[in-house]
């Protein structure tokens, strides 16, 4: 143990953790600013938080084609970590932009809200750059603890309290699985480093027959699958997404999910590459189960946040298709799809933020009837985001699914691609049902309370631009995704 500590001290490289360090430091400064801010005046903290994310983004981009390893190889900020860090930063920025007016509407403009989002993002970036299971765990805890608070942020609302409590208990339960898996893997391999586990697998071709090793790997996988909301570990998602503040629901569906996929990919592709044949079979089953359950349960949902929660589950299934393919196009498609999903899902939630009343009791199918006539701009924008979620060209959602399923076909998993396409067809029903309500139903409300504020409009514009640009000109970002892949 003493030798490990000495090695870590000798291999300190602050550049490897600089993006997370900068964001954490700025979050602590803003937390102090929020403490001394007058209650009800959180706007300046919101804009300072956006500025902090921009600064962190520039710091993170220094890692592109300039990998930095540190702390005895437990952290590696490479192209892969940079790409996922930028996804998390974008998701956090869009969340903050749609939050300020929302918090005032809900009579809860508390400044501490924004530093918590920054801490969550810092934890997500730490997860993406972790090459040691304990490093990944530390990032996961920083991310999770902040999200527990944010999910239950509206302490005066029963739904929000329930969301925070459920997420806390189930999240802690899944973390226990993950930690127990780490302990078992350490007991077998003698290391928690991802590369060390890979070396053990290469040196022991019969690792797949080692009961302790397999048990550790499966428990570790359970922890990650909970965070990405993959079936059968998805049961927390609808209740938490429905009860959490809408901007936080949007954030949870994008940033933390991307970070969990980053950690899952690094551990599986690098650490357990020698078990590819066994893992691809498992991921095949998980992908089909996740996308099918998500889509079919979404068919019966009338609450829009709950519908998008099941939609989020199905999209996790689509992303798992890339892990089944386990080739360049499939793995690159996961990175590309996570960015695409961030834009289209954050955009859809931003529209819901605008049209929601205080208490958000109108965010259901009946509540958006006639929106396309009363607020035509919002109707068109929400329709575009829904078309992208369906995978209709020329939106980014279509390109993302095309790359994902192409990877599966190239790897010989034609039936998986067919099942994915059929699931996309099923999703047309519940997405188009929203469009039908907006344009073919008589307005139940006049939407007089809807006012398009500048920050939320910026969030929607950025999301819309991302969806359309990546749909019509995907090559540049797909090439970047390939450079960031393994």
TASUL-V134100 format. One line per field, one symbol per residue. burial: # if it has 9 or more other ideal C-beta (glycine too) atoms within 8 Angstrom, else .. Layout:
burial: ???
This chain:
burial: ......##..#.#.##########.###.##.##..#...##.###.###.######.#####...#####.################################.#..####################################.#########..#.##########.##..##.##########.##..#######.##.....#..#.####################.##.#########################################..##.###.##########.###.#.#########################.############################...#.####.######.##..##############...#######.#########.#..##.###.##.###.##########.#.#.#.#..#....######.###.######..#..##.###.##.
